[in-house]
Amino acid sequence: MRRGDKAGDRATAQVLVVDDEPDIRELLELTLVRMGLDVATVGSVAEAKERLKTERFDLCLTDMRLGDGEGLDLVRHIAAQAADVPVAVITAYGSAENAVAALKAGAFDYVSKPVGLEQLRSLVRSALSLPERGEAGPKDKRLLGESAPLVQVRALIAKLARTQAPVYISGESGTGKELAARLIHENGARRDKPFVPVNCGAIPENLMESEFFGYKKGAFTGAAEDREGFFQAANGGTLFLDEVADLPLAMQVKLLRAIQEKRVRKVGAPQEDPVDVRIICATHQNLAQLVAAGKFRQDLFYRVNVIQLAMPPLRECREDIPLIADAVLARLGGDARLTPQAAAELQRHDFPGNIRELENILERALALSGSAEITPRDLQLDAPAEAAPDTPVPATDAAAGALPDYLDDIERKAILEALGKTGFNRTAAAKLLGITFRQLRYRMQRLGIKDDSR
């Protein structure tokens, strides 16, 4: 086995094991040798640093607590030396704080005591499949831009791809949070395994447990056969939980256990099954504020927010808009190009809907333009006329009822309008609203909108 299919001229990868208990060192060495690896063992942080000075290793596996220091010291030392060595940490059972601290310090992953040998083998295989640092990842032109915020985002994505730490991606709607999650997955050790995206806001609450964890035949009415959930589908790969803030508190408890224990129980099953899944979460809401308001569990927040990646809004990357717009037009097909005036017009726009709004504007402009050039007129970005100073601002009906009812009324009107424009074609209406068909179906059910509500 060779790391990233490249271990220099060596036939096998070499692992450094650091533990002050001889029995544990012997067990780990025996397990790794049986995997076909070369193993060196030491009993202290000082010995490990000495070996690292003179030898090249493809993986370091260290206990958290050692006689002369902590495994975190070794994690930080290797990170400071910029050595291309992933470090996995062995923590005490149930010590979530140690695991999070190790991941934040730059550890590739962790394994809890007592060490499960299958889990250990899986971790080692993942670490050794990492591409060499600086090795070209998949050619990708989806996250374009040379502005400082986007350059920083790409650099952080490259770092996050080299760990198994849970990542929380924040940012406004339409900023490319799912794209960032895909790039972390595609450039990491799990790139050949599944990437499973889940929109947490589109799943009815009564179906969440069976959707996430699967179910056994006969577990409930209609369960005609065994079915796997999202965790099983993503086994070995990455589970991307979009709009994680929409999960109800009861489901947050179950998700926390699955993340901590790396095991899930199908609905109707008597036992839990191990799963090897990297969790990446995203939401446009402020999770810290939701924690303070009691709407998101603090313990789950600390587990999913090990490392945060903030996606910048498009208005903070105005210089990149022409470049991004050209790429969108090329993807949409045809030879259409923006005129300099149209490009300048786009750069002045604030884009509350970010990249998704830009794509919609260009798709509409492409349909309206009668030539190969897209002009400001085709963009239709004219701001609505401001009300005259003496014109009274119409009052809303919000005061007439509770805010949730008021918002539901607005949402109901928007959905009915979209359905009316599309002849009650729900697929087309969902596209018009900028949501998925599944989201539209769920919202129609919640608001009591029927297909014949004309």
VEXNU-824019 format. One record per residue (C-alpha): residue number from 1; x, y, z. Coordinates in steps of 0.05 Angstrom, whole numbers. Layout:
# VEXNU-824019
SITE/voro/xx/yy/zz
SITE/NUM/X/Y/Z
...
This chain:
# VEXNU-824019
SITE/voro/xx/yy/zz
SITE/1/0/0/0
SITE/2/28/67/-19
SITE/3/4/136/0
SITE/4/-30/171/-58
SITE/5/0/116/-101
SITE/6/66/151/-90
SITE/7/113/132/-33
SITE/8/176/152/-69
SITE/9/221/94/-84
SITE/10/196/54/-25
SITE/11/154/-7/-39
SITE/12/109/4/22
SITE/13/86/63/63
SITE/14/118/75/131
SITE/15/78/90/194
SITE/16/104/121/259
SITE/17/67/96/321
SITE/18/74/137/385
SITE/19/48/108/450
SITE/20/78/100/519
SITE/21/44/33/532
SITE/22/84/-25/503
SITE/23/23/-70/496
SITE/24/-14/-18/454
SITE/25/48/-6/411
SITE/26/53/-80/398
SITE/27/-21/-86/380
SITE/28/-18/-27/333
SITE/29/46/-51/301
SITE/30/19/-121/290
SITE/31/-45/-93/258
SITE/32/-7/-46/212
SITE/33/44/-99/191
SITE/34/-13/-145/172
SITE/35/-37/-89/126
SITE/36/30/-93/90
SITE/37/60/-30/121
SITE/38/128/-14/150
SITE/39/122/7/223
SITE/40/167/45/270
SITE/41/147/52/343
SITE/42/168/101/397
SITE/43/144/116/468
SITE/44/149/191/475
SITE/45/140/258/439
SITE/46/215/271/442
SITE/47/231/205/409
SITE/48/179/218/355
SITE/49/209/286/339
SITE/50/278/255/332
SITE/51/253/201/284
SITE/52/216/254/243
SITE/53/281/293/235
SITE/54/317/236/200
SITE/55/263/193/168
SITE/56/204/203/122
SITE/57/137/176/144
SITE/58/71/171/108
SITE/59/28/171/171
SITE/60/37/185/245
SITE/61/-9/150/295
SITE/62/-2/179/365
SITE/63/-36/171/433
SITE/64/-65/234/462
SITE/65/-32/229/530
SITE/66/42/211/533
SITE/67/93/212/589
SITE/68/130/275/565
SITE/69/72/313/533
SITE/70/10/305/491
SITE/71/-5/280/422
SITE/72/-28/351/406
SITE/73/44/374/414
SITE/74/63/326/359
SITE/75/5/349/315
SITE/76/26/422/322
SITE/77/100/404/312
SITE/78/87/369/246
SITE/79/40/425/223
SITE/80/93/477/240
SITE/81/146/439/200
SITE/82/97/437/141
SITE/83/113/363/136
SITE/84/70/323/89
SITE/85/50/274/143
SITE/86/-22/263/164
SITE/87/-28/252/239
SITE/88/-83/210/270
SITE/89/-95/215/345
SITE/90/-119/161/394
SITE/91/-164/192/447
SITE/92/-197/166/510
SITE/93/-266/136/499
SITE/94/-320/189/500
SITE/95/-271/247/503
SITE/96/-304/290/451
SITE/97/-265/352/474
SITE/98/-199/318/459
SITE/99/-222/295/391
SITE/100/-246/365/372
SITE/101/-182/396/398
SITE/102/-140/348/357
SITE/103/-179/362/293
SITE/104/-174/437/303
SITE/105/-99/430/313
SITE/106/-94/398/245
SITE/107/-100/323/258
SITE/108/-124/282/199
SITE/109/-173/242/242
SITE/110/-180/208/309
SITE/111/-197/139/337
SITE/112/-224/126/407
SITE/113/-201/76/459
SITE/114/-211/18/462
SITE/115/-185/19/391
SITE/116/-231/-16/342
SITE/117/-185/-51/292
SITE/118/-233/-45/233
SITE/119/-242/29/247
SITE/120/-166/36/253
SITE/121/-155/1/186
SITE/122/-206/46/152
SITE/123/-172/108/180
SITE/124/-103/84/157
SITE/125/-128/68/87
SITE/126/-159/138/82
SITE/127/-97/173/107
SITE/128/-51/135/59
SITE/129/-96/151/0
SITE/130/-87/226/8
SITE/131/-54/259/-52
SITE/132/15/288/-41
SITE/133/14/360/-18
SITE/134/18/404/-79
SITE/135/-4/348/-125
SITE/136/-54/373/-176
SITE/137/-125/358/-155
SITE/138/-182/349/-204
SITE/139/-184/404/-256
SITE/140/-240/449/-234
SITE/141/-266/515/-261
SITE/142/-328/520/-217
SITE/143/-300/564/-162
SITE/144/-273/621/-203
SITE/145/-246/688/-181
SITE/146/-181/723/-163
SITE/147/-208/770/-110
SITE/148/-178/762/-40
SITE/149/-239/729/-9
SITE/150/-243/674/-62
SITE/151/-167/662/-62
SITE/152/-172/652/14
SITE/153/-231/605/6
SITE/154/-194/561/-44
SITE/155/-133/558/1
SITE/156/-176/536/60
SITE/157/-212/484/18
SITE/158/-144/455/0
SITE/159/-127/449/74
SITE/160/-194/421/94
SITE/161/-189/367/40
SITE/162/-128/339/77
SITE/163/-166/325/142
SITE/164/-228/287/163
SITE/165/-251/343/209
SITE/166/-324/362/207
SITE/167/-334/427/169
SITE/168/-388/480/177
SITE/169/-397/522/115
SITE/170/-432/588/127
SITE/171/-456/640/78
SITE/172/-516/671/46
SITE/173/-561/632/-1
SITE/174/-531/624/-69
SITE/175/-458/633/-49
SITE/176/-436/562/-69
SITE/177/-436/525/-3
SITE/178/-451/457/-35
SITE/179/-397/470/-88
SITE/180/-346/483/-32
SITE/181/-367/418/2
SITE/182/-359/380/-64
SITE/183/-289/409/-75
SITE/184/-268/388/-4
SITE/185/-293/318/-19
SITE/186/-263/313/-89
SITE/187/-194/335/-67
SITE/188/-190/291/-5
SITE/189/-179/219/15
SITE/190/-252/202/2
SITE/191/-254/227/-69
SITE/192/-269/158/-98
SITE/193/-327/147/-49
SITE/194/-398/175/-50
SITE/195/-415/248/-38
SITE/196/-487/249/-13
SITE/197/-520/318/-8
SITE/198/-582/325/36
SITE/199/-627/386/42
SITE/200/-650/381/115
SITE/201/-705/432/104
SITE/202/-740/389/51
SITE/203/-752/327/94
SITE/204/-818/321/132
SITE/205/-803/313/206
SITE/206/-839/246/213
SITE/207/-794/216/159
SITE/208/-727/243/183
SITE/209/-702/183/223
SITE/210/-718/133/169
SITE/211/-688/178/115
SITE/212/-623/189/153
SITE/213/-613/119/183
SITE/214/-656/73/140
SITE/215/-705/21/164
SITE/216/-717/-54/168
SITE/217/-773/-90/133
SITE/218/-836/-88/174
SITE/219/-812/-31/219
SITE/220/-875/8/202
SITE/221/-934/6/155
SITE/222/-908/9/84
SITE/223/-838/-16/100
SITE/224/-840/-73/51
SITE/225/-765/-83/48
SITE/226/-700/-62/81
SITE/227/-677/6/60
SITE/228/-612/44/72
SITE/229/-611/116/95
SITE/230/-566/174/79
SITE/231/-512/151/127
SITE/232/-507/82/95
SITE/233/-509/112/25
SITE/234/-450/158/43
SITE/235/-410/103/78
SITE/236/-336/113/63
SITE/237/-350/181/34
SITE/238/-380/248/53
SITE/239/-449/267/78
SITE/240/-466/340/63
SITE/241/-522/367/107
SITE/242/-548/430/75
SITE/243/-592/476/117
SITE/244/-574/436/179
SITE/245/-607/490/222
SITE/246/-675/465/198
SITE/247/-667/400/235
SITE/248/-716/393/294
SITE/249/-684/386/363
SITE/250/-705/312/369
SITE/251/-667/296/305
SITE/252/-607/337/327
SITE/253/-599/289/386
SITE/254/-598/228/341
SITE/255/-550/262/292
SITE/256/-502/280/349
SITE/257/-499/207/372
SITE/258/-487/182/301
SITE/259/-429/231/293
SITE/260/-398/216/361
SITE/261/-405/140/359
SITE/262/-397/131/284
SITE/263/-454/81/288
SITE/264/-527/85/267
SITE/265/-588/43/281
SITE/266/-640/30/227
SITE/267/-712/41/247
SITE/268/-736/-28/272
SITE/269/-665/-57/278
SITE/270/-642/-87/345
SITE/271/-569/-65/337
SITE/272/-527/-7/312
SITE/273/-483/-13/251
SITE/274/-415/22/242
SITE/275/-411/76/189
SITE/276/-350/114/164
SITE/277/-376/182/142
SITE/278/-346/251/140
SITE/279/-397/305/158
SITE/280/-399/373/124
SITE/281/-456/419/144
SITE/282/-481/485/116
SITE/283/-534/536/129
SITE/284/-549/609/111
SITE/285/-572/621/183
SITE/286/-527/641/241
SITE/287/-518/576/281
SITE/288/-487/612/341
SITE/289/-549/656/347
SITE/290/-594/595/341
SITE/291/-555/561/398
SITE/292/-565/622/441
SITE/293/-639/621/426
SITE/294/-644/547/444
SITE/295/-662/526/373
SITE/296/-598/488/359
SITE/297/-562/442/408
SITE/298/-497/470/434
SITE/299/-464/401/437
SITE/300/-481/388/364
SITE/301/-457/457/345
SITE/302/-388/442/374
SITE/303/-386/375/337
SITE/304/-404/402/268
SITE/305/-368/469/276
SITE/306/-298/442/285
SITE/307/-273/484/227
SITE/308/-314/539/194
SITE/309/-311/559/121
SITE/310/-345/625/105
SITE/311/-367/634/33
SITE/312/-365/707/13
SITE/313/-425/741/-19
SITE/314/-417/761/-91
SITE/315/-420/836/-75
SITE/316/-353/827/-38
SITE/317/-321/799/-101
SITE/318/-345/850/-153
SITE/319/-281/847/-193
SITE/320/-295/773/-206
SITE/321/-365/783/-234
SITE/322/-345/789/-308
SITE/323/-302/726/-304
SITE/324/-357/687/-269
SITE/325/-409/713/-318
SITE/326/-368/691/-378
SITE/327/-361/621/-348
SITE/328/-437/617/-335
SITE/329/-452/639/-407
SITE/330/-403/587/-434
SITE/331/-438/534/-393
SITE/332/-506/555/-417
SITE/333/-483/546/-489
SITE/334/-476/592/-548
SITE/335/-427/647/-564
SITE/336/-462/703/-527
SITE/337/-417/753/-491
SITE/338/-429/812/-446
SITE/339/-417/881/-473
SITE/340/-370/924/-430
SITE/341/-431/965/-409
SITE/342/-469/902/-388
SITE/343/-409/876/-348
SITE/344/-404/943/-313
SITE/345/-478/941/-298
SITE/346/-471/872/-266
SITE/347/-413/897/-223
SITE/348/-457/952/-195
SITE/349/-512/904/-176
SITE/350/-514/880/-104
SITE/351/-537/808/-119
SITE/352/-577/790/-57
SITE/353/-585/721/-88
SITE/354/-510/716/-103
SITE/355/-485/667/-155
SITE/356/-553/634/-163
SITE/357/-584/702/-179
SITE/358/-528/717/-229
SITE/359/-542/651/-264
SITE/360/-616/666/-268
SITE/361/-604/736/-295
SITE/362/-557/711/-349
SITE/363/-603/654/-369
SITE/364/-660/703/-377
SITE/365/-615/752/-415
SITE/366/-592/697/-462
SITE/367/-664/681/-478
SITE/368/-682/754/-490
SITE/369/-621/775/-529
SITE/370/-629/773/-604
SITE/371/-554/776/-618
SITE/372/-488/749/-594
SITE/373/-480/809/-549
SITE/374/-516/817/-483
SITE/375/-531/890/-467
SITE/376/-555/924/-403
SITE/377/-625/924/-432
SITE/378/-623/847/-436
SITE/379/-602/842/-363
SITE/380/-664/880/-339
SITE/381/-630/904/-276
SITE/382/-666/970/-272
SITE/383/-679/986/-198
SITE/384/-752/997/-180
SITE/385/-770/1070/-176
SITE/386/-765/1099/-107
SITE/387/-829/1124/-75
SITE/388/-839/1199/-77
SITE/389/-823/1233/-10
SITE/390/-896/1251/2
SITE/391/-921/1182/-17
SITE/392/-942/1144/45
SITE/393/-910/1075/51
SITE/394/-966/1023/51
SITE/395/-972/985/115
SITE/396/-965/910/116
SITE/397/-1015/863/144
SITE/398/-964/836/193
SITE/399/-997/871/251
SITE/400/-1062/835/235
SITE/401/-1035/768/258
SITE/402/-974/729/282
SITE/403/-910/735/242
SITE/404/-909/660/222
SITE/405/-979/667/193
SITE/406/-959/729/156
SITE/407/-897/695/127
SITE/408/-938/633/108
SITE/409/-986/678/71
SITE/410/-930/710/31
SITE/411/-901/641/15
SITE/412/-969/615/-5
SITE/413/-980/673/-53
SITE/414/-911/665/-84
SITE/415/-922/590/-96
SITE/416/-992/601/-125
SITE/417/-965/655/-170
SITE/418/-909/610/-196
SITE/419/-958/552/-206
SITE/420/-1005/599/-244
SITE/421/-949/622/-290
SITE/422/-929/550/-306
SITE/423/-999/521/-314
SITE/424/-990/484/-248
SITE/425/-928/448/-273
SITE/426/-894/437/-206
SITE/427/-826/422/-236
SITE/428/-826/487/-275
SITE/429/-854/525/-215
SITE/430/-799/499/-170
SITE/431/-747/523/-220
SITE/432/-780/591/-224
SITE/433/-779/597/-148
SITE/434/-706/574/-144
SITE/435/-721/513/-101
SITE/436/-721/438/-114
SITE/437/-783/399/-135
SITE/438/-780/362/-68
SITE/439/-778/427/-29
SITE/440/-838/454/-68
SITE/441/-878/390/-55
SITE/442/-862/394/19
SITE/443/-881/468/23
SITE/444/-946/456/-15
SITE/445/-964/400/34
SITE/446/-947/444/94
SITE/447/-988/503/68
SITE/448/-1046/460/44
SITE/449/-1038/478/-29
SITE/450/-1070/427/-75
SITE/451/-1056/416/-149
SITE/452/-1126/442/-164
SITE/453/-1121/505/-121
SITE/454/-1137/550/-179
